[in-house]
Amino acid sequence: MIIDPKTFERFNAVLTGVIVPRPIAFVSTMSPDGEVNLAPYSFFNAVSYSNVVFSSSRHVGNKSKDTLRNIEETGEFVVNIVVDSIAEAMNATAAEYPEGEDEFEIAGLTHAPSQIVKPPRVAESPVNIECKLDQIVQI
């Protein structure tokens, strides 16, 4: 089967289904006003280890999501690895919520203070990687 990504309407579903295993993470951010945001990302990975760099992609149309906007404005975020024990909580955060809603609270997850950046870590995640923005590349 040959699929043209430019014309196949659900190409993103096919691509995310064939690149496996695919890690899933929560990305926690904080707005300049201190509002916390938590969003699941299943299309991310480390792309360098000498100078640790993470890459993530999200199709959102023309509207910036809270996560991207917060990272652009503050330059800080935390990558929190999702494991089986918090998979249902991750599903709860995948829904659209009004700005200002606390996805940690909605999902029953705990804020944990970070050491280097302002956004909190997910206490229930066994791996939390505190990050500072290097660059955003529009594709």
Contact map, one row per residue, 1 for C-alpha under 8 A:
1110000000000000000000000000000000000000000000000000000000000000000000000000000000000000000000000000000000000000000000000000000000000000000
1111000000000000000000000000000000000000000000000000000000000000000000000000000000000000000000000000000000000000000000000000000000000000000
1111100100100000000000000000000000000000000000000000000000000000000000000000000000000000000000000000000000000000000000000000000000000000000
0111111100000000000000000000000000000000000000000000000000000000000000000000000000000000000000000000000000000000000000000000000000000000000
0011111110100000000000000000000000000000000000000000000000000000000000000000000000000000000000000000000000000000000000000000000000000000000
0001111110000000000000000000000000000000000000000000000000000000000000000000000000000000000000000000000000000000000000000000000000000000000
0001111110000000000000000000000000000000000000000000000000000000000000000000000000000000000000000000000000000000000000000000000000000000000
0011111111100000000000000000000000000000000000000000000000000000000000000000000000000000000000000000000000000000000000000000000000000000000
0000111111100000000000000000000000000000000000000000000000000000000000000000000000000000000000000000000000000000000000000000000000000000000
0000000111111100000000000000000000000000000000000000000000000000000000000000000000000000000000000000000000000000000000000000000000000000000
0010100111111110000000000000000000000000000000000000000000000000000000000000000000000000000000000000000000000000000000000000000000000000000
0000000001111111000000000000000000000000000000000000000000000000000000000000000000000000000000000000000000000000000000000000000000000000000
0000000001111111100000000000000000000000000000000000000000000000000000000000000000000000000000000000000000000000000000000000000000000000000
0000000001111111110000000000000000000000000000000000000000000000000000000000000000000000000000000000000000000000000000000000000000000000000
0000000000111111111000000000000000000000000000000000000000000000000000000000000000000000000000000000000000000000000000000000000000000000000
0000000000011111111101000000000000000000001000000000000000000000000000000000000000000000000000000000000000000000000000000000000000000000000
0000000000001111111100000000000000000000000000000000000000000000000000000000000000000000000000000000000000000000000000000000000000000000000
0000000000000111111100000000000000000000000000000000000000000000000000000000000000000000000000000000000000000000000000000000000000000000000
0000000000000011111111000000000000000000000000000000000000000000000000000000000000000000000000000000000000000000000000000000000000000000000
0000000000000001111111000000000000000000000000000000000000000000000000000000000000000000000000000000000000000000000000000000000000000000000
0000000000000000001111100000000000000000000000000000000000000000000000000000000000000000000000000000000000000000000000000000000000000000000
0000000000000001001111110000000000000000011000000000000000000000000000000000000000000000000000000000000000000000000000000000000000000000000
0000000000000000000011111000000000000000011110000000000000000000000000000000000011000000000000000000000000000000000000000000000000000000000
0000000000000000000001111100000000000001111100000000000000000000000000000000000011000000000000000000000000000000000000000000000000000000000
0000000000000000000000111110000000000001110100000000000000000000000000000000001111000000000000000000000000000000000000000000000000000000000
0000000000000000000000011111000000000111100000000000000000000000000000000000011111000000010000000000000000000000000000000000000000000000000
0000000000000000000000001111100000000111100000000000000000000000001000000000111100000000000000000000000000000000000000000000000000000000000
0000000000000000000000000111110000011110000000000000000000000000001000000000111100000000000000000000000000000000000000111100000000000000000
0000000000000000000000000011111000011100000000000000000000000000001001100001110000000000000000000000000000000000000000110000000000000000000
0000000000000000000000000001111111111000000000000000000000000000000001100101100000000000000000000000000000000000000001110000000000000000000
0000000000000000000000000000111111111000000000000000000000000000000011001100000000000000000000000000000000000000000000000000000000000000000
0000000000000000000000000000011111100000000000000000000000000000000001001100000000000000000000000000000000000000000000000000000000000000000
0000000000000000000000000000011111100000000000000000000000000000000000000000000000000000000000000000000000000000000000000000000000000000000
0000000000000000000000000000011111110000000000000000000000000000000000000000000000000000000000000000000000000000000000000000000000000000000
0000000000000000000000000000011111111000000000000000000000000000000000000000000000000000000000000001010000000000000000000000000000000000000
0000000000000000000000000001111001111100000000000000000000000000000000000000000000000000000000000001010000000000000000110000000000000000000
0000000000000000000000000001111000111110000000000000000000000000011000000000000000000000000000000001111100000000000000000000000000000000000
0000000000000000000000000111100000011111000000000000000000000000001000000000000000000000000010000000011100000000000000000000000000000000000
0000000000000000000000000111000000001111100000000000000000000000001000000000000000000000010011000000001000000000000000000000000000000000000
0000000000000000000000011110000000000111110000000000000000000000000000000000000000000000011011000000000000000000000000000000000000000000000
0000000000000000000000011110000000000011111100000000000101000000000000000000000000000000000000000000000000000000000000000000000000000000000
0000000000000000000001111000000000000001111100000000000000000000000000000000000000000000000000000000000000000000000000000000000000000000000
0000000000000001000001110000000000000000111110000000000111000000000000000000000000000000000000000000000000000000000000000000000000000000000
0000000000000000000000111000000000000000111111000000011110000000000000000000000000000000000000000000000000000000000000000000000000000000000
0000000000000000000000100000000000000000001111100000011100000000000000000000000000000000000000000000000000000000000000000000000000000000000
0000000000000000000000000000000000000000000111111001111000000000000000000000000000000000000000000000000000000000000000000000000000000000000
0000000000000000000000000000000000000000000011111001111000000000000000000000000000000000000000000000000000000000000000000000000000000000000
0000000000000000000000000000000000000000000001111111110000000000000000000000000000000000000000000000000000000000000000000000000000000000000
0000000000000000000000000000000000000000000001111111100000000000000000000000000000000000000000000000000000000000000000000000000000000000000
0000000000000000000000000000000000000000000000011111000000000000000000000000000000000000000000000000000000000000000000000000000000000000000
0000000000000000000000000000000000000000000000011111100000000000000000000000000000000000000000000000000000000000000000000000000000000000000
0000000000000000000000000000000000000000000001111111110000000000000000000000000000000000000000000000000000000000000000000000000000000000000
0000000000000000000000000000000000000000000001111011111000000000000000000000000000000000000000000000000000000000000000000000000000000000000
0000000000000000000000000000000000000000000111110001111100000000000000000000000000000000000000000000000000000000000000000000000000000000000
0000000000000000000000000000000000000000000111100000111110000000000000000000000000000000000000000000000000000000000000000000000000000000000
0000000000000000000000000000000000000000101110000000011111000000000000000000000000000000000000000000000000000000000000000000000000000000000
0000000000000000000000000000000000000000001100000000001111100000000000000000000000000000000000000000000000000000000000000000000000000000000
0000000000000000000000000000000000000000101000000000000111110000000000000000000000000000000000000000000000000000000000000000000000000000000
0000000000000000000000000000000000000000000000000000000011111000000000000000000000000000000000000000000000000000000000000000000000000000000
0000000000000000000000000000000000000000000000000000000001111111100000000000000000000000000000000000000000000000000000000000000000000000000
0000000000000000000000000000000000000000000000000000000000111110000000000000000000000000000000000000000000000000000000000000000000000000000
0000000000000000000000000000000000000000000000000000000000011111000000000000000000000000000000000000000000000000000000000000000000000000000
0000000000000000000000000000000000000000000000000000000000011111100000000000000000000000000000000000000000000000000000000000000000000000000
0000000000000000000000000000000000000000000000000000000000010111110110000000000000000000000000000000000000000000000000000000000000000000000
0000000000000000000000000000000000000000000000000000000000010011111110000000000000000000000000000000000000000000000000000000000000000000000
0000000000000000000000000000000000001000000000000000000000000001111111000000000000000000000000000010000000000000000000000000000000000000000
0000000000000000000000000011100000001110000000000000000000000000111111100000000000000000000000000000000000000000000000000000000000000000000
0000000000000000000000000000000000000000000000000000000000000001111111110000000000000000000000000000000000000000000000000000000000000000000
0000000000000000000000000000001000000000000000000000000000000001111111111000000000000000000000000000000000000000000000000000000000000000000
0000000000000000000000000000111100000000000000000000000000000000011111111111000000000000000000000000000000000000000000000000000000000000000
0000000000000000000000000000110000000000000000000000000000000000001111111111100000000000000000000000000000000000000000000000000000001000000
0000000000000000000000000000000000000000000000000000000000000000000111111110000000000000000000000000000000000000000000000000000000001000000
0000000000000000000000000000001100000000000000000000000000000000000011111110000000000000000000000000000000000000000000000000000000000000000
0000000000000000000000000000011100000000000000000000000000000000000001111111000000000000000000000000000000000000000000000000000000000000000
0000000000000000000000000000000000000000000000000000000000000000000001111111100000000000000000000000000000000000000000000000000000011000000
0000000000000000000000000000110000000000000000000000000000000000000001100111110000000000000000000000000000000000000011100000000001111000000
0000000000000000000000000011110000000000000000000000000000000000000000100011111000000000000000000000000000000000000011100000000001111000000
0000000000000000000000000111100000000000000000000000000000000000000000000001111100000000000000000000000000000000000010111000000111100000000
0000000000000000000000001111000000000000000000000000000000000000000000000000111110000000000000000000000000000000000000000000000111100000000
0000000000000000000000001111000000000000000000000000000000000000000000000000011111000000000000000000000000000000000000001100111110000000000
0000000000000000000000111100000000000000000000000000000000000000000000000000001111100000000000000000000000000000000000000000111100000000000
0000000000000000000000111100000000000000000000000000000000000000000000000000000111110110010000000000000000000000000000000000100000000000000
0000000000000000000000000000000000000000000000000000000000000000000000000000000011111110000000000000000000000000000000000000110000000000000
0000000000000000000000000000000000000000000000000000000000000000000000000000000001111110000000000000000000000000000000000000000000000000000
0000000000000000000000000000000000000000000000000000000000000000000000000000000000111111000000000000000000000000000000000000000000000000000
0000000000000000000000000000000000000000000000000000000000000000000000000000000001111111110000000000000000000000000000000001100000000000000
0000000000000000000000000000000000000000000000000000000000000000000000000000000001111111111000000000000000000000000000000000000000000000000
0000000000000000000000000000000000000000000000000000000000000000000000000000000000001111111100000000000000000000000000000000000000000000000
0000000000000000000000000000000000000000000000000000000000000000000000000000000000000111111110000000000000111000000000000000000000000000000
0000000000000000000000000100000000000011000000000000000000000000000000000000000001000111111111000000000000100000000000000000000000000000000
0000000000000000000000000000000000000001000000000000000000000000000000000000000000000011111111100000000000000000000000000000000000000000000
0000000000000000000000000000000000000000000000000000000000000000000000000000000000000001111111100000000001100000000000000000000000000000000
0000000000000000000000000000000000000111000000000000000000000000000000000000000000000000111111110000001101100000000000000000000000000000000
0000000000000000000000000000000000000011000000000000000000000000000000000000000000000000011111110000000000000000000000000000000000000000000
0000000000000000000000000000000000000000000000000000000000000000000000000000000000000000001111111000000000000000000000000000000000000000000
0000000000000000000000000000000000000000000000000000000000000000000000000000000000000000000011111100000000000000000000000000000000000000000
0000000000000000000000000000000000000000000000000000000000000000000000000000000000000000000000111110100000000000000000000000000000000000000
0000000000000000000000000000000000000000000000000000000000000000000000000000000000000000000000011111100000000000000000000000000000000000000
0000000000000000000000000000000000000000000000000000000000000000010000000000000000000000000000001111100000000000000000000000000000000000000
0000000000000000000000000000000000111000000000000000000000000000000000000000000000000000000000000111110000000000000000000000000000000000000
0000000000000000000000000000000000001000000000000000000000000000000000000000000000000000000000001111111000000000000000000000000000000000000
0000000000000000000000000000000000111100000000000000000000000000000000000000000000000000000000000001111111000000000000000000000000000000000
0000000000000000000000000000000000001110000000000000000000000000000000000000000000000000000010000000111111100000000000000000000000000000000
0000000000000000000000000000000000001100000000000000000000000000000000000000000000000000000010000000011111111110000000000100000000000000000
0000000000000000000000000000000000000000000000000000000000000000000000000000000000000000000000000000011111111100000000000000000000000000000
0000000000000000000000000000000000000000000000000000000000000000000000000000000000000000000110000000011111111000000000000000000000000000000
0000000000000000000000000000000000000000000000000000000000000000000000000000000000000000110110000000001111111000000000000000000000000000000
0000000000000000000000000000000000000000000000000000000000000000000000000000000000000000100000000000000111111100000000000000000000000000000
0000000000000000000000000000000000000000000000000000000000000000000000000000000000000000100000000000000111111110000000000111000000000000000
0000000000000000000000000000000000000000000000000000000000000000000000000000000000000000000000000000000110011111000000000111000000000000000
0000000000000000000000000000000000000000000000000000000000000000000000000000000000000000000000000000000100001111100000011110000000000000000
0000000000000000000000000000000000000000000000000000000000000000000000000000000000000000000000000000000000000111110000011110000000000000000
0000000000000000000000000000000000000000000000000000000000000000000000000000000000000000000000000000000000000011111001111000000000000000000
0000000000000000000000000000000000000000000000000000000000000000000000000000000000000000000000000000000000000001111111111000000001000000000
0000000000000000000000000000000000000000000000000000000000000000000000000000000000000000000000000000000000000000111110000000000001000000000
0000000000000000000000000000000000000000000000000000000000000000000000000000000000000000000000000000000000000000011111000000000001000000000
0000000000000000000000000000000000000000000000000000000000000000000000000001110000000000000000000000000000000000011111110000000001110000000
0000000000000000000000000000010000000000000000000000000000000000000000000001100000000000000000000000000000000000110111110000000000000000000
0000000000000000000000000001110000010000000000000000000000000000000000000001110000000000000000000000000000000000110011111000000000000000000
0000000000000000000000000001110000010000000000000000000000000000000000000000010000000000000000000000000000000011110011111100000000000000000
0000000000000000000000000001000000000000000000000000000000000000000000000000010100000000000000000000000000000011110000111110000100000000000
0000000000000000000000000001000000000000000000000000000000000000000000000000000100000000000000000000000100001111000000011111100100000000000
0000000000000000000000000000000000000000000000000000000000000000000000000000000000000000000000000000000000001111000000001111110000000000000
0000000000000000000000000000000000000000000000000000000000000000000000000000000000000100000000000000000000001100000000000111110000000000000
0000000000000000000000000000000000000000000000000000000000000000000000000000000111100100000000000000000000000000000000000111111100000000000
0000000000000000000000000000000000000000000000000000000000000000000000000000000110100000000000000000000000000000000000000011111100000000000
0000000000000000000000000000000000000000000000000000000000000000000000000000000110000000000000000000000000000000000000000000111110000000000
0000000000000000000000000000000000000000000000000000000000000000000000000000011110000000000000000000000000000000000000001100111111000000000
0000000000000000000000000000000000000000000000000000000000000000000000000000011100000000000000000000000000000000000000000000001111100000000
0000000000000000000000000000000000000000000000000000000000000000000000000001111000000000000000000000000000000000011110000000000111110000000
0000000000000000000000000000000000000000000000000000000000000000000000000001111000000000000000000000000000000000000010000000000011111000000
0000000000000000000000000000000000000000000000000000000000000000000000000011100000000000000000000000000000000000000010000000000001111100000
0000000000000000000000000000000000000000000000000000000000000000000000110011100000000000000000000000000000000000000000000000000000111111000
0000000000000000000000000000000000000000000000000000000000000000000000000000000000000000000000000000000000000000000000000000000000011111000
0000000000000000000000000000000000000000000000000000000000000000000000000000000000000000000000000000000000000000000000000000000000001111100
0000000000000000000000000000000000000000000000000000000000000000000000000000000000000000000000000000000000000000000000000000000000001111110
0000000000000000000000000000000000000000000000000000000000000000000000000000000000000000000000000000000000000000000000000000000000000011111
0000000000000000000000000000000000000000000000000000000000000000000000000000000000000000000000000000000000000000000000000000000000000001111
0000000000000000000000000000000000000000000000000000000000000000000000000000000000000000000000000000000000000000000000000000000000000000111
